[in-house]
Amino acid sequence: MISQLAIAAADNSSSDSDNYLNQYKTAKNLVNRGKKLESKGKTEKALKLYNSAYKKLLEANKKANRNPDILNYLGFTLRKAGKYDQAEQYYLQGLKIKPNHKGINEYLGELYIKTNRIDLAKQRLEILKNCSCEEYDELKEIIEGKKQSKY
């Protein structure tokens, strides 16, 4: 993931690169902290962290708007805020760049489940089926109704 960011960074001046890399890293840290809070039932605090992450990701996206990892987290933070249409747009932008992105495919599948579009969620699962990854397992269990989305 960072290697993609580093490659994109080489195309920009070093100060711009450092800035968007720092924005991305800070945002990712905020998202991970939010996930921990959410898993403890502290949804309101988690949403505040997701909102802060979203703002940082928007800044990072201004400098590296073709980075699927940034687009994935933009979609994630918007999905957590209940802004499904906007989240879907970021996920789809990321998939145009990297169609097999595991995180985007899982989270977009979760968005489709949340918005009652199970057939589309199954399409995301199909893309993940050969990855031998936790994203496939998580989405499969959610589709099958064996568990709720943890994020």
N, C-alpha and C positions, 0 to 999 in steps of 0.2 A: 504494500500500500504506500509506504513512504517512498519507495523507489519511483513510483509513478509521479508522486509529488516532486521528487528531486529532479526527475527528467523534465517535467514541465517548468520547474524553477530555472533550469539552465537557459530557457528561452527568455527570461526576464532579467532585469537588472538585479544585482544581488540584494539591494535593499528592498525592492518589491518582493522578491522571492522570500527573503527572510520574514517579511511582514505577513505574507499570506500563509506561509508555513506555520508561523507562530499563531496566527488566528485559527488555523485548522487544528493545530495540536491543542490549543486552549479549548476550543469548541468540543473536540472529541473527549477531552477530560471532563468537561461539564456534562456531556451526554452520559458518560460512564457513571459519574456521580449521581446523576438523575435516575439512572436505571437502578442503582442500589437503593436510593430513597424510595423509588416506586415499589420495589420488591418488598419493602418494609411497610407499605401502605401509606407512605407520606407523599401522596400524589400532588398536593398543592406545592410543596417545596420542590418536588421533581419538575413540575411544570415551569417554575421560575428558572431553574437551571436550564431547561430545554429552551426557554425563551432567550436567555443570555447566550446560549450556544448558537441559536438561530441568527442572532445579530452578528456574531463573530463569523459565522459561515457566510453570511451575505457579503461581508467585507472580503473574505478570502475568495469568494466566487467572482468578485469584480476583477481580481487579478488572474484567476485561473478558472475561467468559466466552463472549461471543457474537462474538468476533473470529475470522474464518476464518484470518487469517494466523498468529495464535498457535496455533490448533488444528492448522494445517498443520505447524508446526514441532514441536509436541508429538508429532504422529504420526510425523514424520521421525525425531526422536531416539529414540523407542521402537522404530521399525522397525530402526534401525541397531543397537539393543541386542538385536534378535531377539525382541522382545515384540510379535509380529504382531497378536494379538487386540486388545491395548490400543491399538496404533497405528491399527488399522482403525477403532476406535470414535471416536477423535479426528478422523480423516479424514472419517468419515461425519457427525459433528456439524458439521464445517466445510461440508460439501456441503449440509446442510440450510439453512444460512445463505446460502451462495453456490454454487449448483450448477455454475456454469461456472468456478470457481476453477482456473486453469491448473496451479498448483503441486500442489494437492491431487489433481487428476485424474491428473497424471503420476505422482506418488509412490504414490497408491493403486493405479494400474495396475502399478507396479513391485512393490508388495507382493503383488498378485494373481499376478504371474508367479512371484515367490519362493515363493508358497504353492500353486503349480500350479493356478491358476484362470484359465487363459488367456482363456476366454470373457468373464470379468468384466473382464480387462485390456483386451480389445478394445472393450468397452462404454465404458471410460474414453477410449480412443483416439477412438472415434466422437464423443464430446462435444468433443474437442479439434480435430477435423478442419478446422474453418473458422477457426481462430484465427491461422493463418500464424505459428506460434510455435515456438520451440525445444523446448518441452515436448512438442508433437506429434511432432516429428522424433525426439527422444530415445526416446520411448515406442515409436514405430513400429519403430525400429531394434532395440530390445530384444525386442519381440514377434517380429519376423522373425528373431531370432537372429543378427543381423549384429554385435551388440556386447553387451557386458556392461553392466549398470547402473554408471555411474561413482559413483553415490551410493547 
